[in-house]
Amino acid sequence: DSSGESLYRVVLLGDPGVGKTSLVNLFAGIQERDLPEQPGEDAYERTLSVDGEETTLLVMDTWETERRPQDEENRFHNYCMQVGNAYVIVYSVTDRVSFESASELRIQLRRTRQAENIPIILVGNKTDLVRCREVSVEEGRACAVVFDCKFIETSAALQHNVTELFEGVVRQIRLRQDSK
Ligand code: GDP
């Protein structure tokens, strides 16, 4: 990359309540007590050092920021599908409906960005809620294989695998850069 500057847009997708904002807050280093949240402040930039090299991610948590009229919302979702250099599709392991939505988002993404080989990471969040689990780790992994994306399970509550998630995003982006 001759420009020397590398900033990559990472868009979070997924049903309401699966933990997108919690994950992005951990990425941004925001503590729960720093909230109440500020409207409009839904993209966070951070430079990560991964494998001895720095990469800046701009993580966008804009999927459902505001309630919009349906046609506007569709247009906005379409926009989100266009602007990402990488996607993180989040579901909750305690919510099978959100897992099914994740598949639909993956299909929608493939349709929108047909020829492109963009990194997509499927994330099963809320692994700490062991007794409420509705989606097994095997199902998550199998889904990722079918949809040709990476897979990780996280717990934003326990801060488990969240660093690994965003480092994984960086590695996936680099893999695509290197093979160009
Ligand atoms: P979003 O709508 O996808 O942005 O989800 P939020 O980040 O707002 O989270 C929705 C709710 O789930 C909040 O009450 C969070 O505290 C909770 N939550 C998020 N991640 C986890 C997790 O890993 N474990 C548990 N137990 N709760 C979580």
Boltz pocket constraint, residues with backbone or C-beta under 6 A from the ligand:
constraints:
  - pocket:
      binder: B
      contacts: [[A, 14], [A, 15], [A, 16], [A, 17], [A, 18], [A, 19], [A, 20], [A, 21], [A, 22], [A, 23], [A, 125], [A, 126], [A, 127], [A, 128], [A, 129], [A, 154], [A, 155], [A, 156], [A, 157], [A, 158]]
      max_distance: 6.0
